[in-house]
C-alpha cells in the first residue's frame, strides 16, 4: 500500500465512522469521539515516552532518559529507541545491559541505518566490556560497505587505543580525506600525530579542531600535552582549564582527574614564565 493511501485511510475511516455515529445521535457521536481520543492517546504514548526521554537526556538525567527510552521501545518496538537506550546505558557504565539489549535488537530485521547504528553502539559495548578484538573486527566489517564519520571516527579511536599507530594513521588520514571537519576525525588524527611524536603536525590539526569548540575533554587534554611538548606552557594550561568544562567520551581512558593533576603540575611553572 502506498504511504499516501495508508495515511488517507487512517484519517478518512475514523472521520466517516464519526459522521455516521453523529447521524445516529449526538450521544453516539460524542461516545465515538471519546473512544477515538482514547485510542489516539494510547497509539501515541510511545512518542510521548520518546519525547520525555529526549528531554531528560538534554537535562543530563541519564537514568530517567534510559528508563523512558526503554518504555518507548516496549510500546512501539522502534529499534531506534532501543539503540538510544543502549547508548545511554553505556554512558551510565551499564555495559553488560547495553550489550544484551543490542544483541536482542540485532536479531530483528532492521533497516540499513538502524543496523549500522546498532552495530556502532554494540562495538562500543564490546570495547567497554574488554572485547577489543571483537569490537575492532565488527567495525572493520562495516567500513568496506558503509562509510560515515561516526564509523571512521570510532574505528580510528579503537586503533589508537590499541596502540596500533601505523594502522591508525593510515585509517585516520583516509578518514580526514573523507571529512576534514568532523571533530572526532580531527581529534583522532591529531592524537595519532602526538603519539607518534610528530608534535608540529599534531598542533596544526588540533588548532583546526579548537576552532570548532569540541565538547569532549580529551581533545583539550592532548592538545595541552602537544603544546607542552612545543614549550607553549601558558597555552597548555589554558587548554586544560577549558577542558575541565567538558566530560570525557565513553571510549578513551582520559579522566577529569588527569586534567586536574596536570594543572596542579603546570600552573606554578606557567606562573614563573
Beta strands, then each sheet from edge to edge (+ up, - down):
end
